[in-house]
Amino acid sequence: MSLGLVTEMTKGTEPEHMVDFKEGVELLKNEYPEKALVKLRRAFESDKHNPYYISFLGLSMARAEQKWDQALELCETAVQLKRKEIQFHMNLIEVCALAGLRDKTLDKLDSAWRLFGDDARLKRARSKVVKRQAPVLPFLERNHFLNRELGKLRHRVLKRLDR
């Protein structure tokens, strides 16, 4: 029996809630949060203790309905259930950002950073949240070496002054 035949035979045996979940995540990825919400809600209803269902339902709820409190609660629950899953932290960070909770977003980013270290997804998320200061020398481009080095120096000085 070939692998392709086995795959075809087992394709229909996947539980419906798993199919709903996969389709819901795909819809979220493709920017269809309302359609994703229907699928993810159905998956969640079949297994209310699955942290994957909980987290992605929260994210889709935030994107589709702007129900910030419910979405935050769901995403925080998923993080509590499975702390070592970076995607749950990313979903929570996105919900905080969508809700306009800048300080909470930064707090969640910092705690994820402590857990997972120098992850590219966390860097991208932080760059979207943190507002950059104007270049030190505005007549030079931002990426000019003088602006980069003087900007680092300014950052260190301001950080020391905040202590």
Solvent accessible surface area in square Angstrom, and as a share of the most:
residue,aa,sasa,rsa
1,M,173,0.77
2,S,69,0.44
3,L,147,0.73
4,G,46,0.44
5,L,91,0.45
6,V,58,0.33
7,T,69,0.40
8,E,109,0.49
9,M,113,0.50
10,T,72,0.42
11,K,128,0.54
12,G,73,0.71
13,T,101,0.59
14,E,63,0.28
15,P,66,0.42
16,E,126,0.56
17,H,56,0.25
18,M,64,0.29
19,V,52,0.30
20,D,8,0.04
21,F,28,0.12
22,K,104,0.44
23,E,70,0.32
24,G,0,0.00
25,V,31,0.18
26,E,88,0.40
27,L,40,0.20
28,L,5,0.03
29,K,138,0.58
30,N,77,0.40
31,E,127,0.57
32,Y,108,0.41
33,P,20,0.12
34,E,109,0.49
35,K,122,0.52
36,A,0,0.00
37,L,9,0.05
38,V,89,0.51
39,K,48,0.21
40,L,0,0.00
41,R,89,0.33
42,R,113,0.41
43,A,0,0.00
44,F,32,0.14
45,E,101,0.45
46,S,66,0.43
47,D,51,0.26
48,K,104,0.44
49,H,155,0.69
50,N,31,0.16
51,P,25,0.16
52,Y,72,0.27
53,Y,2,0.01
54,I,7,0.03
55,S,0,0.00
56,F,21,0.09
57,L,4,0.02
58,G,0,0.00
59,L,7,0.04
60,S,0,0.00
61,M,13,0.06
62,A,0,0.00
63,R,61,0.22
64,A,18,0.14
65,E,61,0.27
66,Q,98,0.43
67,K,93,0.39
68,W,78,0.27
69,D,119,0.62
70,Q,93,0.41
71,A,0,0.00
72,L,16,0.08
73,E,116,0.52
74,L,32,0.16
75,C,0,0.00
76,E,45,0.20
77,T,49,0.29
78,A,0,0.00
79,V,12,0.07
80,Q,146,0.65
81,L,100,0.50
82,K,86,0.36
83,R,127,0.46
84,K,148,0.63
85,E,41,0.18
86,I,18,0.09
87,Q,58,0.26
88,F,0,0.00
89,H,8,0.04
90,M,30,0.13
91,N,2,0.01
92,L,4,0.02
93,I,5,0.03
94,E,54,0.24
95,V,0,0.00
96,C,0,0.00
97,A,48,0.37
98,L,78,0.39
99,A,23,0.18
100,G,59,0.57
101,L,69,0.35
102,R,114,0.42
103,D,105,0.54
104,K,69,0.29
105,T,1,0.00
106,L,31,0.16
107,D,90,0.46
108,K,51,0.21
109,L,0,0.00
110,D,53,0.27
111,S,28,0.18
112,A,0,0.00
113,W,81,0.28
114,R,181,0.66
115,L,52,0.26
116,F,56,0.24
117,G,29,0.28
118,D,100,0.52
119,D,32,0.17
120,A,60,0.46
121,R,88,0.32
122,L,0,0.00
123,K,101,0.43
124,R,137,0.50
125,A,13,0.10
126,R,65,0.24
127,S,80,0.51
128,K,170,0.72
129,V,25,0.14
130,V,57,0.33
131,K,171,0.72
132,R,161,0.59
133,Q,95,0.42
134,A,71,0.55
135,P,38,0.24
136,V,50,0.29
137,L,43,0.21
138,P,105,0.66
139,F,159,0.66
140,L,47,0.24
141,E,126,0.56
142,R,98,0.36
143,N,98,0.50
144,H,59,0.26
145,F,117,0.49
146,L,72,0.36
147,N,7,0.04
148,R,119,0.43
149,E,90,0.40
150,L,62,0.31
151,G,19,0.18
152,K,105,0.45
153,L,87,0.43
154,R,79,0.29
155,H,114,0.51
156,R,137,0.50
157,V,75,0.43
158,L,74,0.37
159,K,122,0.52
160,R,173,0.63
161,L,134,0.66
162,D,126,0.65
163,R,218,0.80
